[in-house]
Amino acid sequence: MGSTVMAKIESLRSELNELAPQKDKLVDSAVIRLSQELDRMIMDYYNSRTRTADSKHGPSSYNRS
């Protein structure tokens, strides 16, 4: 997952940074849609890293499951 996901995250972040100033409001549907996609990518990356760490070191003390 690693570098491909990070590249996509950086691409989305750059796209959002370019789009947001072009819109009158941050609640513009295009800004929200892109922001939500970026949020999902970040959470997917974080969750994959957490699962990898858990499988190597056992569950963390703040694992909510």
Helices and strands as residue ranges (DSSP letters): H 2-19, G 20-22, H 29-57
